[in-house]
Amino acid sequence: MKISNLEKTFGGFSLRIGGIHLTPGRIYGLIGPNGCGKTTAIRLMAGLLEPDAGEIDREGLTRRDITMIPRKPYFLQASVYRNLTYPLTLRGMKPDRELLEHYLEMAGLKDRHKQYALNLSAGEQQKLSIIRAVAFSPKLILMDEAFSNLDMESTVLFERLILERQAKEPATYMISSHQLSHIQRLCGHVFFMRSGRIEAEGPACEILLRPQNPRLQKYLRYASLNESEAGYGIPEG
């Protein structure tokens, strides 16, 4: 995916991204304080918002190849299993029952596959949202604070799922998060956003451990103290 001169304005907020190129099959991270534009950027990449100006070249990918995992997942008024198979049904794909049962068991939902999905806890809904997103083997996966409702054990479990899938069937990921611990464990390249702009980018080890940008240094100082495990953000400033 290539992004060029992208602009989007909401009221008094303006997002402007000069240029981003996501190499297929790599895992990218998107970090920055609350209100900096991460969710807007993710929604633009997913095609859920239209830019006011600029271009997003998805390099042949269609909406059938792309999925987004939001902080607050949506569900049909149906069972856990029906929600899990919904993206497959939309794409005319036959469910691999053995694989889906494996995902349900991993998420602790195998015995609850007939349950009404909206009655699950927030953490269980988030797990279902993640396994639903990967079930049809998308080529571009956009994650917007997708681990926010998970406990540490579940977070590590799903990090392992992503890395195992990546070794067998590489996809492109953009992971937006305040939890820097899993950004460090998963992402090879990280973008730092502030006030609707990409202020720094580079290999994860350089951005997270040897930052040169003063605003990034400040963000990481507060984020390391307050956000890595707590799951909340600091405002812009």
Secondary structure, DSSP 4 states (H G I P E B T S, - for coil): -EEEEEEEEETTEEEEEEEEE--TT-EEEEE--BTSSHHHHHHHHHTSS--SEEEEE-TT--GGGEEEE-SS----SSBHHHHHHHHHHHTTPPP-HHHHHHHHHHTT-GGGTTSBGGGS-HHHHHHHHHHHHHTT--SEEEEESTTTT--HHHHHHHHHHHHHHHHHS--EEEEE-S-HHHHHHH-SEEEEEETTEEEEEEEHHHHHHS--SHHHHHHHHHHHHHTTTT---PBP-
